[in-house]
């Protein structure tokens, strides 16, 4: 399902640009204004529901922390369970972790070892607000697969098309971005 031009405009107009954040030369895409706009958030969630209602998913997994917002809402709309993928040290039970490279260092995400227990052949949608270089998303999709589920697709509200994150992630899983930014 494709986003209509009018719905795309609603979403783009609901996202605030903040120049020089977090450092000079960066234009930060602030989704808090989309979240606080009931009409725009509704457009987005109806679009995601229409897209994923036929995917035969068992769960939605969201990446810490903005992926929790979209993922939990979508999981509820689809009648599915929600699984958080968190930064290291934030989950209270036994976890599996995956490291990934940052511009200057390494970070790590975790998932509960039993996140998909009780479900035969779990089929999972991974969701987050933005894909840039793709390190966190790649590690998160790997985690889903490591604990015995299948990551069916990775969805992002925005994709920074000028960076390599989407193409790197496509080596592992299908990728869908609602809005691409050049």
C-alpha positions in Angstrom: 0.0 0.0 0.0 1.4 3.4 -1.0 1.0 6.6 0.9 -1.1 9.1 -1.0 0.5 12.5 -1.9 -1.9 14.3 0.4 -1.2 12.0 3.3 2.5 12.3 2.6 2.2 16.1 2.7 0.4 15.9 6.1 3.2 13.8 7.5 6.0 15.9 6.1 4.4 19.1 7.3 3.9 17.6 10.8 7.7 16.9 11.2 9.8 19.8 12.5 13.3 20.5 11.2 15.8 21.7 13.8 19.0 23.1 12.3 22.4 22.4 13.9 21.2 19.8 16.3 22.9 17.8 17.8 25.8 19.5 16.1 26.4 22.2 13.4 25.5 21.1 9.9 22.9 18.5 11.0 19.2 19.1 10.3 17.4 17.1 13.0 14.0 15.7 12.0 11.8 16.1 15.2 8.9 13.7 15.2 7.5 15.0 18.5 5.4 17.4 16.5 4.0 14.5 14.4 3.1 12.7 17.6 1.4 15.7 19.1 -0.7 16.2 15.9 -3.6 13.8 16.3 -4.5 14.1 12.6 -1.0 13.4 11.3 -0.4 10.6 13.8 -3.8 9.1 12.8 -2.8 9.3 9.1 0.5 7.5 9.8 -1.0 4.7 12.0 -3.9 4.0 9.5 -1.3 3.7 6.7 0.8 1.3 8.7 -2.2 -0.7 9.8 -3.4 -1.0 6.1 0.1 -2.0 5.0 0.7 -4.7 7.6 -2.7 -6.2 8.2 -2.1 -8.8 5.6 1.5 -9.7 6.5 0.5 -12.6 8.9 2.7 -11.2 11.7 2.8 -12.5 15.2 4.6 -9.5 16.8 5.9 -6.0 16.3 9.3 -5.2 17.8 10.3 -1.6 18.4 13.7 -0.1 18.8 14.5 1.9 21.9 12.9 4.4 22.3 10.9 6.1 19.6 10.2 2.7 18.0 8.3 1.9 21.1 5.7 4.6 20.4 4.9 3.5 16.8 5.4 -0.2 17.5 3.2 -0.5 20.5 0.4 1.5 18.9 0.6 -0.6 15.7 0.8 -3.9 17.6 -2.4 -3.0 19.4 -4.1 -2.0 16.2 -3.1 -5.3 14.6 -4.0 -7.4 17.7 -0.4 -8.5 18.2 2.1 -8.6 21.0 4.8 -5.9 21.2 8.5 -6.6 22.0 10.9 -3.9 23.0 14.5 -3.9 21.8 16.5 -1.9 24.3 19.9 -0.5 24.9 22.2 -2.7 27.0 21.3 -3.0 30.6 17.7 -1.9 30.4 15.8 -5.2 30.3 15.2 -7.0 33.6 15.3 -10.7 32.4 17.9 -12.9 30.6 18.8 -11.2 27.3 20.6 -11.8 24.0 22.7 -8.9 22.8 24.2 -7.6 19.6 26.9 -5.0 19.2 27.1 -2.5 16.4 29.5 0.2 15.3 28.9 3.9 15.8 30.8 6.8 14.2 33.1 6.8 17.3 32.8 3.5 19.1 30.4 0.7 19.7 27.0 0.3 21.2 24.8 -2.6 22.0 21.1 -3.6 22.0 19.3 -6.4 23.7 16.1 -8.5 23.6 14.7 -10.9 26.1 15.7 -14.5 25.3 12.1 -15.6 25.6 10.5 -12.6 23.7 8.7 -14.8 21.3 8.1 -17.9 23.4 4.9 -19.8 23.0 4.6 -18.9 19.4 5.4 -21.4 16.6 7.5 -19.7 13.9 7.1 -16.1 15.1 6.9 -13.5 12.2 8.1 -10.1 13.4 7.9 -6.5 12.0 10.7 -4.3 13.2 9.9 -0.6 13.5 11.7 2.6 14.4 11.3 6.3 13.6 14.3 6.8 11.4 17.0 4.9 9.6 20.3 6.7 8.9 23.4 4.5 8.9 21.5 1.4 9.8 23.7 0.0 12.6 21.0 -0.2 15.3 18.4 -1.6 12.9 20.8 -4.2 11.5 21.7 -5.3 15.1 18.0 -5.4 16.0 17.0 -7.5 13.1 19.8 -9.9 13.9 18.6 -10.1 17.5 15.1 -11.1 16.3 16.5 -13.8 14.2 18.9 -15.0 17.0 16.1 -15.7 19.4 14.3 -17.9 16.9 11.9 -15.5 15.2 11.9 -14.3 11.6 12.2 -10.6 10.9 9.8 -10.2 8.0 10.4 -6.5 7.4 12.0 -3.4 8.9 9.8 -0.3 8.8 10.9 3.3 9.4 8.8 6.5 9.5 11.7 8.3 7.8 14.6 7.1 5.8 17.7 9.3 5.2 18.1 8.2 1.6 21.5 9.9 1.2 23.1 7.5 3.7 23.8 3.8 3.3 21.7 2.4 6.1 18.8 1.1 4.0 20.9 -0.7 1.4 23.0 -2.3 4.2 19.9 -3.5 6.0 18.4 -4.9 2.8 21.1 -7.5 2.9 19.3 -8.9 5.9 15.6 -8.0 5.6 13.1 -6.2 3.5 13.0 -2.4 4.3 10.1 0.0 4.0 10.3 3.7 4.7 7.1 5.8 4.9 8.9 9.0 3.9 12.3 9.2 2.2 14.5 12.3 2.8 17.2 13.2 0.3 
